[in-house]
């Protein structure tokens, strides 16, 4: 009789270390928002990968950084919470950046935060450095923490990712699968659609604005012809932000809507009618309801 395995893997690291890219590569589909901007992953997003008889449930945590605002603190708490709940933890570090002050603080906190859980090291973006530099970085990191394994990977190109997934599959505890074999994420479709729209906003808008907004799917209407109508609200903190978001004659929001609709259609495999509204909520960063919608704990954001 075949033995099945299933368990949770937490991907942790600094913002922009490549966690979302690795998650999407492991799962084979886009389940996590990927942008060039830091701190884009707000909720712990679970992606489900199958490897042989093992089911690996990846928890893509928000990046670990020094928090300043309530939202920041809630995101960091979610990241460490994901690590503490996992069967295996993978620390992702960018090869070309090495041991930054942020990595230093993560290494110092690891033992107290994850207990006796096995922690693997994945050095990402290895194509950006020469081999001697990579070997020296590996040596230094393993001297600082007892990693059970070290992997050299490029999440973007896929190098080394198969070896990491195979090792993780063998590390999962024996037991029945936690999700249906064909399920790739445990996020509600409403939230995935909102994340896809937020990604387009993050890519299109510059400076601080992306961190001052959130997207919620207000209505999801299944139509008889197989298509779906999705109504989303983009909450911004100030009137000035609304003007930037709408753009001249509404061109900016129109473009964002077209890009988001195309991606949601591709993900769902059917026609989507997407309607976006922009609302000003000056204190949305202090509203418990907004945090619940993002999968974060409002109380974790307390100073």
PyMOL commands that set and color helices and strands:
alter all, ss='L'
color gray80, all
select helices_A, chain A and resi 19-27+70-85+101-114+126-128+131-144+161-171+189-204+209-212+239-246+248-268+284-286+288-293+298-301
alter helices_A, ss='H'
color red, helices_A
select strands_A, chain A and resi 5-13+45-51+54-60+88-94+118-124+150-152+213-222+228-236+272-280
alter strands_A, ss='S'
color yellow, strands_A
deselect
rebuild
show_as cartoon
